[in-house]
Every structure is written in structure tokens, then in C-alpha cells.
Amino acid sequence: MNIKLKNIKTYNDLSEETRCFTATLYIDGVNKGRVENRGVGGCNDYDMNYTEIDKIDEWCKSNLPKYEYNGEKWEKSFEVYLEEILDEFENRKWIVSQFRRNILVVDDTCKSGEFKKFKIQPNWKLQIDKVYDKLENLNSLKNPIILNKLKPIKAYNLMMKS
């Protein structure tokens, strides 16, 4: 089963207890309707009948890898999987916005979630490859990896694991 969210809109200022969002749910390429959460606690609301939601939930629990929380392994429910999709969307959005203005670099001195940021100067845009080469050979950086050269979600994951 291929589960995707499209047309995602998040409303972080409206979130109180849960994430506030709207999106279109696609299962195996078929539009199944809207999914949303008003951000005031509780489960997501779906434009589909609950029998179908239960089937998707059972599929997720049976087929997706378990996740660890507080030292215990848990089955990944449909709600949890949608949260992972939304997290990836938010992380991608954040890092792409950073890439527009900065060059992000991780090296051996960076802890998880840390990175070095170099503000992109207007004259760098035409010679960005030369700037990358200079950063990769900078003596103050230990085995640098320029995140801007990677796909956004891979760059984000590398930054969080480094």
C-alpha cells in the first residue's frame, strides 16, 4: 500500500495540543479525500468511512517497521505514519528555506542537530561551485559535507545524525 499526502498545509500558530494541518490523502495513487486536524487534541478527521480507515490502520501496523518510544517497540499506526509524513514535509520545507540563503555544512565536530552556516553572498551565486570547493578545503572544518549538494531530506537526516 502506498500512502501519500499532497497539498499539505500546516498551521503551526493554530496548534495547541496536536499539529494543525490539512492535506489530501492518496492511497495507491487514488485520491481518498481530505485529512485534517484542528490542532486542539484528538485524532485526525478523514473524508472516508471508518471501515476503510481501520483497514489502512491494520495494514500500517502489520507492514510498517515498528518504532521505539521510551525504550519499547510499538506498532506504527496510520496516525503515527501520517505524523512521520508531516514531519518529513516540515523538515524539507525548513531546510529548503535555509538553502536559499545559506550554505549549510556538517563536519566531524558537529553533534546531532548542529551545523555550520555560511550566509550566501550575492556574488557567490554565479560561482557557487568555487565556494563549495573552498569550504570543502577549509582547514578549520574536519571532513566537511556540504548539505546544499544533497537532496533536502537526505541533508536534513544527515544533519540530525551527525
C-alpha positions as CSV (number, residue, x, y, z in Angstrom):
1,M,0.0,0.0,0.0
2,N,1.4,3.4,-1.0
3,I,0.2,6.2,1.4
4,K,0.9,9.8,0.4
5,L,-0.2,13.2,1.5
6,K,-0.4,16.0,-1.1
7,N,-1.5,19.6,-0.9
8,I,-0.2,19.8,2.7
9,K,-0.8,23.0,4.6
10,T,0.3,23.3,8.2
11,Y,-0.8,26.0,10.6
12,N,1.7,26.0,13.4
13,D,0.3,29.1,15.0
14,L,-3.1,27.4,15.4
15,S,-1.7,24.2,17.0
16,E,-2.5,23.8,20.7
17,E,-2.1,20.1,21.5
18,T,-1.7,18.4,18.2
19,R,-0.5,19.5,14.8
20,C,-3.0,21.7,12.9
21,F,-3.0,20.8,9.2
22,T,-5.0,19.9,6.1
23,A,-3.9,17.6,3.3
24,T,-5.2,15.3,0.5
25,L,-4.8,11.6,1.2
26,Y,-3.8,9.3,-1.6
27,I,-3.8,5.5,-1.3
28,D,-2.1,3.7,-4.2
29,G,-2.4,6.8,-6.3
30,V,-6.1,7.2,-5.7
31,N,-7.4,10.4,-4.1
32,K,-9.3,9.3,-0.9
33,G,-10.2,12.8,0.2
34,R,-9.1,15.2,2.8
35,V,-7.4,14.5,6.1
36,E,-7.1,17.3,8.7
37,N,-6.5,18.0,12.3
38,R,-7.7,21.3,14.0
39,G,-4.8,21.2,16.4
40,V,-6.8,21.1,19.6
41,G,-6.2,17.5,20.6
42,G,-7.7,14.3,19.3
43,C,-7.3,12.2,16.2
44,N,-7.3,13.3,12.6
45,D,-10.6,13.8,10.7
46,Y,-10.9,11.9,7.3
47,D,-13.2,12.3,4.3
48,M,-13.7,8.5,4.2
49,N,-15.6,5.9,6.1
50,Y,-14.1,4.4,9.2
51,T,-14.1,0.9,7.9
52,E,-11.6,1.9,5.2
53,I,-9.5,3.8,7.8
54,D,-9.4,0.7,10.0
55,K,-8.2,-1.4,7.1
56,I,-5.4,1.1,6.4
57,D,-4.5,1.2,10.1
58,E,-4.3,-2.6,10.2
59,W,-2.1,-2.6,7.1
60,C,0.2,0.0,8.7
61,K,0.5,-2.0,11.9
62,S,1.3,-5.2,10.0
63,N,3.6,-3.9,7.4
64,L,5.5,-0.8,8.6
65,P,8.5,-1.2,10.8
66,K,7.9,-0.7,14.5
67,Y,9.1,2.4,16.2
68,E,10.8,2.9,19.5
69,Y,9.4,5.1,22.2
70,N,10.6,5.1,25.9
71,G,12.6,2.0,25.3
72,E,9.7,0.0,24.0
73,K,8.8,-1.1,20.4
74,W,5.4,-0.1,19.2
75,E,3.4,-0.9,16.1
76,K,3.2,2.0,13.7
77,S,-0.5,3.1,13.3
78,F,-1.9,5.0,10.5
79,E,-2.0,8.2,12.6
80,V,1.7,7.8,13.6
81,Y,2.7,7.2,10.0
82,L,0.9,10.3,8.9
83,E,2.8,12.3,11.6
84,E,6.0,10.9,10.1
85,I,5.0,12.1,6.6
86,L,4.1,15.6,8.1
87,D,7.4,15.7,9.9
88,E,9.3,15.0,6.7
89,F,7.3,17.7,4.9
90,E,8.1,20.3,7.6
91,N,11.8,19.3,7.7
92,R,12.1,19.5,4.0
93,K,10.4,22.9,3.9
94,W,12.7,24.2,6.6
95,I,15.9,23.0,5.1
96,V,15.0,24.2,1.6
97,S,14.3,27.7,3.0
98,Q,17.8,27.6,4.7
99,F,19.4,26.5,1.3
100,R,18.0,29.7,-0.3
101,R,20.1,32.0,1.9
102,N,22.9,29.8,3.4
103,I,25.3,27.1,2.7
104,L,25.0,24.5,5.5
105,V,27.9,22.3,6.4
106,V,28.3,19.5,8.9
107,D,31.7,18.1,9.8
108,D,33.2,15.8,12.4
109,T,33.0,18.4,15.2
110,C,29.2,18.8,14.8
111,K,26.9,17.0,17.2
112,S,23.4,15.8,16.2
113,G,21.3,18.7,15.0
114,E,24.4,21.0,14.7
115,F,25.6,22.6,11.5
116,K,27.8,25.5,10.3
117,K,26.0,28.2,8.4
118,F,27.6,30.4,5.8
119,K,25.4,33.2,4.5
120,I,25.3,33.2,0.7
121,Q,26.6,36.5,-0.6
122,P,25.1,37.9,-3.8
123,N,28.4,37.5,-5.8
124,W,28.6,33.8,-4.9
125,K,25.5,32.7,-6.9
126,L,27.4,32.6,-10.2
127,Q,30.4,30.8,-8.8
128,I,28.8,28.6,-6.1
129,D,30.9,25.5,-7.2
130,K,34.1,27.5,-6.4
131,V,32.6,28.5,-3.0
132,Y,31.8,24.8,-2.3
133,D,35.4,23.8,-3.2
134,K,36.8,26.5,-0.8
135,L,34.6,25.3,2.0
136,E,35.5,21.7,1.4
137,N,39.2,22.6,1.7
138,L,38.9,24.9,4.6
139,N,41.4,23.9,7.3
140,S,39.0,24.8,10.2
141,L,36.5,22.2,9.0
142,K,37.1,18.5,9.7
143,N,35.8,16.2,6.9
144,P,33.1,18.7,5.8
145,I,29.9,17.7,4.0
146,I,28.0,20.5,2.2
147,L,24.4,19.8,2.8
148,N,23.2,22.0,-0.1
149,K,24.7,19.5,-2.5
150,L,22.4,16.7,-1.2
151,K,18.6,16.2,-1.6
152,P,16.9,18.1,1.1
153,I,15.5,15.3,3.2
154,K,18.8,13.4,3.0
155,A,20.6,16.5,4.0
156,Y,18.3,17.0,7.0
157,N,18.7,13.4,8.1
158,L,22.4,13.6,7.9
159,M,22.4,16.8,9.9
160,M,20.3,15.1,12.6
161,K,22.5,12.0,12.8
162,S,25.9,13.7,12.5
